[in-house]
Amino acid sequence: METQTARPYHLAAGEGDAMSWFSAQFQLKASDTQIGLMELTASPGIEPPMHVHAHEDEWYYVLDGEVTFHVGDETHHGRTGSLAFLPRGIPHTFTIEGDKATMLLLNAPGGFERMFELAPDTPEKAMAALARYDVEVVGRHPRDGAPQ
């Protein structure tokens, strides 16, 4: 039986398949069964509601800007060079501070990154995309406050 070895590849700055979430822009950098890696550039107002992943953990590395990460009962402020780990099974989201932020988003195992190929641009399409990838919305985004 012959075993397969992964093939090396290189992406230059700005390269990668374009994907989106509302107005947020994603560039797919890696996608296989082990990991997904994307570069994300977004402005305030497009962040997801509090949600829980059934299958994957996420890591966000802030390349530029400021982001507040909400993970369970914890809040962490991240600036350029910061890393946040958002484990599966724990409600989380993030808030972009300022005009925009650019981050690397790594998820493991891989697969979830393909959700952004669906390019949701309405709340209904976003909810359907999240459900398709076993991501459960468990609350509003913190900026929207607690439900009445």
N, C-alpha and C positions, 0 to 999 in steps of 0.2 A: 504494500500500500504506500502510495506516495503522499507526502504531507505538503501542504501549501504554506508558503511563506508570504507574509504581507509585502506588498510592493512599496518602496519608498516613493514619496512625492514631495513637491514643494509648491507652496502658494506664495506669491509675492503680495506685498501690501495692497489691499483693496481687492484681492482675488477671493473667490469663493462664490458658491451659488447664492443668489439674492433671495431672501425670504422676508416676511413681514408679520407684524402683529399691530393692527391699526396703522398708526404712522411710524411705529418703531421699525428700524431697518436692521436686518440680520444678514450676516455673511456666514454661510456654512463653511467651516474649516476642516472638520473631521466628522465622520459618521460611520460607525460600525457597531457590532453587538456589544463591545466593551465600553465605548465612550461616544459622546457627541460633544463637539466643540464649535461654538459660534462666537462671532464678534457682534455685539449689540450696541446700537446707538439710538437713544430715545430721549424724548422730552417729557416733562411732567404731564400727567393725565392719562397715560396709556398703560400704567402699571396694572397688573392683574389684581383681582380681589384676593383676600386671604384664601389660601388653598392648600391642599395636601396631596402629595404624590404617593401613589401606591407602590411604584416600582423603582424610582430613581432618586438618587441624591443629587444635589446641585452645588456647585462652587461658582461664585462670582468674584472676579478679579477686576477691580476698578482701574481702567486705563486712563481715564480722564473724567473729571467732574466730582460730584459728591452725591452719595446715595445713602439713605437710611434703610437698613435691613430690619425687618420685623420677623422674628423667629420665635414661635410659641409666645411666652410672656416677656421675651427679651427684645431690646432694641439696640442696634449697633450702628454708629455713624461711620461711614467709610469715605475716604478721600482717595485720590490717585495713589495707587500702590497697595491699597487695602484688599484683603481677601475675606469673603464671608462663606461659610459652609451652611447650607440649608438641607438638613437631612430629610429623607422620606419619612412620612408618618407624623411630621410636626407641621402645624399650620404656619405658613410664611408668605411673605410678599416683600416688596421693596418700594421705596419712595425716592424718586429722582428729585434732588434739590438743585436749584438754579435752573439755567436754561436747557441744559442737556447733559447727558453722561454717556460715556462709552465704556463697555465692560466686555470681558471674556466670560462666557457662560459655558461651563463644562458640566455635563450630566453623565452619570454612570449608574447602571449600564446604559448603553446607547439605545437609541430609538426615538426617545421623546423629542429630540431636535427636529425630527421630521414633521412635527405638528405645525411648525411655522411655514411649511410649504403650503398649508391650507390657506394662509394669508387672511385670517379673519379680519373683517372690517366693520362688523356690527356686533353688539353684545350677544345676539342670538347665535351668530356663527362662532364667536369665541367660546361660548358655553358648550356648543356642540363639539368643537375641536378639543377642548379640555376633557370632556366626557369620553371622547374617542380614545384618548391616551390615559384613561383611568386617573384623571386628576379631579378631585372633588373640591368644589367651591364651598368653603365653610363659613364665610363671612364677608362683609364689605371691606373695601380698602380702608386702612386707618384714617386717611384724610376725609373719608365720607362719614365718619362717626359710627356710633352704635345704632342698630336698628331701633326705630320707635315702637 
